[in-house]
Amino acid sequence: MTSAAPPDAPRRRPILVPVLAVLAAAAIGVSAAFGGLEDAPEPKAEQLGKGATFDQGKMKTVFEDAVVRPGRIGLGVPDKRYLQLVLKVTNQSKSTIQAQGMTTALIAVRADGKTIMPASDPSDLGPRVVVIAGDKTYYQLHPDVPETVVMSFELPDAAPPPKTVQIDAGTYKWYESFFSKTHEWTPVSELEPPTAQARKRGRKESSVPVPVVGAKITMPVRVEGA
């Protein structure tokens, strides 16, 4: 018969493995099995359509319309045709910003798959961007006020109107400068992939930042007027 332990003997404690440690080890094992932690897929850009709202940080943008129509005072030359993107933009920063800044907020615009912004010709000044209110146009977006912004691209005289436009929209982050200790809205960017020659030299990334596409918006184009 086994004798009972004396009452003052230290009790043996069971060895406990923390649950979080077990879960972490399992997660690492699964990640390793599928190629490692650093190979996790990047988040994909949102796929949006006409009427969608996208929060870009510095501003919130509603993609209201895409239309081809003749120009008018404030919106181009009357005897020219324009592809116009109609946006409802709310400046979410604390200071007034220029409407032309939407050419940075929208990284790229394509008409039927052909890139029209940024322009391939360095002499091209890009689209005209204005804020409209009735028959008046101006160029500033004041804080917390939803404004109608029109971005106009001149079309060649003989060119048929595009059927769709595709827009790559970027986002902004609230960034603190290390040197000046000031804050500002900065476009979210990442380093572009290295070239084949750079990879041969052992470089895994480039030093050139490129803006990150947060959303891709596709809209049909309607035609208005002669």
N, C-alpha and C positions, 0 to 999 in steps of 0.2 A: 504494500500500500504506500502511495506517495504521501509524504508528510506535507502539511500545509505550510506555506511561507510564514515566517514570523510577522507579526503585525507591523513592525517598524521597518521592514525591508522596502527598498525603493521599487515602485511599480514600473514595469517595463512598458515604455510608450511605443505604440505602433509607428512605423515609419510611413509618413504621409508624403506623397508626391503632389505638389501643387497642381490643381486642375489646369490653371492657365499655362503652366510650363508644358504640360502634356499637349495641350491644344496648339501651343506655339511650335513645338517640335513637329507635330503632325502637319501643320501648315507649311513649315519649311521643307518637310519631306515631299509633300505634294508639289510645291513650287519647283523643287529640284528635279522631280520626275518629269515635269513639263518644261524644262529648259531654264530654270533659274528665275530669281526674283526680278532681275533687271530686264527680262524679256516679256514682262506683262504687257498686253496690248494697250496702246494709247486710247484714251476716250475719243469716240468718234464725234464729229460735228453733228449738231441737230439738223434734221431735214425738215424744212418748213415751206409753207406755201403762201399764196396771196391772203392778206388779212392777218397774218401771224404777227405776234409781238415777240420781240427778242430783247432781253435786258443786256445791254452791252457794258454796264457798269457806269461809265461816264454819262451815258444817255440811254434812254429806252426808246426803241424804234418799232413802229408799226409799219409793215410793208403793205401799203394800201392799193397801189395800182401801178401798171406799166402801160403806157399809151403812146402811140405815134400820132402827132398832130402838128399843124402849122405853128410857127412861132408867133408871138405877139410882144408888144412892148413890155420889157421886163423879163420876158421868157424867150428871147431869141428874136431873129429877124423874121418879119411876116411872110416873106416869100421863100423861106426855108422850112424843111421838115425836121422834126426832132423826136427822138425816143426819149420819153420823160418818165423817170421813176418818181412816184408820188409817195412820200413818207410822212408819217406823223411822228415827230421827234420831241421827246421831253428831255431837256437838259437837267440831269440829276446832280450836277456839280453845284458848287456854291457861288460860281462866278459866270458871267456872260461868256459865251463861246461863239466863234464864227461858224456860220452855216457851211462854208467851204471846207471846214474840218471833217465833214461827212465823207470826203474822198479818202480820208485816212481810216475812218470808222468802217467803211466798206472797202475791204482789201482788194476785191476784184469784181468786175461786172462783165458778163459774157452775153452776147446776143446770138441765139442759135448756135452756141458753142464757140463763137469767135470772141476773143478777148477785146473789149473796147475800153476797159480801164483796168490797170494803168495803160496808157497809150504807148504804142511801140515807137512812135516818132517823138524824139526828145523835144521838138519844137511845138508839139501839141500841148496846149495849156490845160487840157482836160475838160470835163464837163462844167457848165455853168450851174452853180448851186445857189438858190435863193429861198427865202422864206416868203410865203404869200399870205395875204389877208385881204380877201376881196380882190380889188383891182390893184392893190398896192403890193410892192415887193420890197424887202429889206434883207439884211445879211447877218443878223445876230439872233442867237437863241438865248433867251433869258432863263434863269433858273426856275425849275418847277412849272413851266408853262408849256403845255402841249402845242406845238407849232406845225403847220403844214410846210414841208420842205420839198422842193421840186429840183431834181437833178436832170439837166437836159444835155443830151448827146446829139449833135448835128448829124443827119444822115445824108449820104451822097444823093444827088438829084435822081439818078436812075435806079437806085437800090430799092428792092422790094422791102416792105417792112418785116422785121423779124417776127417770128411766131411766139418765141419764149425768151425770157431773160433769166439768167442764173446769177445770183449774187452771193459772194463770200463775205460774211460779216465777222469782224473781229470783236474782241472785248478789251476792256481796260482794267487795270488794277491800281489801287491807291498805294503809291510808292513813296517811300521816304529816302531822300538823298543822303548818302553816307557823309558827304563833305559839308553840305549846307544845312543839313537837318531840316530841310523843308519837304513838304508833301506835294505831290501832283499826280494826276491821272496819267498813267503810262500804258501804251498798247502792250498787251500780253504777247510775248514772242518766245521763240525757241531757236536753238542753233540748227541751221540747215544741215542735211546729211553731207558727209564728206564726199569729195570726188573720188573717182576710182584711183587716181594717182595718190591722193592723200591716204587712202586705205592701204595701198601698197607700202607706204612709208610707216604704217602702223598707227595712223591717227584714226580714232574712233568717232570724232565729231569735228565739225567745222567751227570756226570762230565767228561766222557771219550769222547774225540774228535775223530771223524771218517771222512775220506776224503769224499768230496761230488763228486758224479759222474756227470760230465758235459755232457758227450756223451756216448752212447753205439754203438759200431761199430760191425757189423756182416759181415764176409767175407767167401766166399767159399774157401776150401783148394784144391789146385791142387798138383799132384804128379809128380816129376821130377826125372829121372834117375832110376836105378834099386834099 
